[in-house]
Amino acid sequence: MDLKEIQNLIKFVAKSGASEVKLEMDDVKITIKTGSENETTIVQQVPVQAAAPVVAQPVAPAPAPAAPEAPSAPAPTSDDSKYITIKSPIIGTFYRKPSPDKPVFVEVGSEVKEGDVLCVIEAMKLFNEIESEVTGKIVKVLVDDSSPVEFDQPLFLVDPS
């Protein structure tokens, strides 16, 4: 593996968003770690039994990946621990209404039953209805309308009592 291939690998890993990649071949071991302020790139060449030792050339560190977006929802505090958090089952765009001219599915204070639709999440032009897993009262909506959401991101806090 030559220096150009290693540099291309570092660029690819930085663009992919992976936090760590380990690659081991016959005479080369490479570990690339990204995502921290002190970015580390380790290149270790292990000599083959019959070959002379290979001196590793210094490798420029990969460009720092873009800083991750700040979560749009604050982390639930300790007083919210009595509430049940309803999380996004998929990645997509969060919508509180079935269409722009319709009212929102639920408001803060709305009573919901298990199976009631709380919102829709658009993923690849498909609108997926997100249903309540519990019966209770909506205490907080944690995501703004038309915002992108990640898998397992908290969407609602529900008081089950």
Residue, then its C-alpha position, 0 to 999 in steps of 0.5 A: m500500500d503506497l502513500k497515495e492509497i493511504q491518503n485516499l483512504i483517510k479522505f474516504v473515512a473522513k467523508s464517510g463519518a465513521s469514527e474509527v476504521k482499522l485495516e490490517m493487510d499482510d505487512v500494513k496495519i492502519t487505524i484511522k480515528t476521527g470525530s474528536e478534537n485531537e484527531t489521530t491517524i496511526v500508520q504502522q508498518v510491520p516488516v515481513q520476515a524476509a523483507a527489510p524493515v520499512v520506514a513509514q512516511p509521515v501522513a498528513p491528518a485527514p481534514a476534520p469532518a464537519a461538526p455534528e449538528a447540535p441536537s434540536a431537542p434538549a436532553p430530558t432533565s432529571d425531573d422529566s424522568k417520570y415521563i415516557t419518551i417517544k423516539s423516532p423509529i426512522i431517519g427522515t423529516f418530522y411533520r406535526k400535521p398530515s398536510p399543510d392545511k390540516p391541524v396538528f395531530v397532537e398538542v401539549g396537553s393532548e390525551v393520547k391512547e396507544g395507537d393514536v397517530l402523533c406525527v408523520i415522518e417522511a423518508m424517501k417520499l413516503f410518509n410514515e405515521i408514528e403512533s403512540e406506544v402508550t396511553g397518557k398526556i403529551v407533556k412536551v413536543l421535542v422537535d420543531d415541525s418540518s425538522p430532520v430527525e435521526f433514528d432514536q431521536p426523542l420526539f415527545l414526552v408523555d405522562p403515563s399517569 
